[in-house]
Amino acid sequence: MIHFAQRDPIAYVEMLAAHVSDDSGAFCLGTSETVASVHRLDVSTPAWDRIVDGAIEYLRDRGIPYDKTKPYMRVRWTLNHSQEEW
């Protein structure tokens, strides 16, 4: 799967995002971390946004502080929220 993610990151993200649901926060967190580790995070698609939003929601629900999240998550969060809203 890593070769698929490296070769075609957009298709990889689309495939994984098809499985995002209301209770898939842990899945989103793992997926975002995998994608972040295999390429430069230049996949800007609605599918990527769904995955990162799911990961953010999962971390917030568990009380993980804003400053303990990955930079790409903080960037996504601050598009629509302030750091204080975390």
CORQUIFEN-V401241 format. One record per helix or strand of 2 or more residues. SS is the DSSP state (helix for helix, strand for strand). FROM is the first residue (numbers start at 1). TO is the last residue. If there is no record, write none. Layout:
BEGIN
ss:SS from:FROM to:TO
ss:SS from:FROM to:TO
END
This chain:
BEGIN
ss:helix from:2 to:7
ss:helix from:9 to:17
ss:helix from:25 to:38
ss:helix from:46 to:61
ss:helix from:66 to:68
ss:helix from:71 to:78
ss:helix from:83 to:85
END
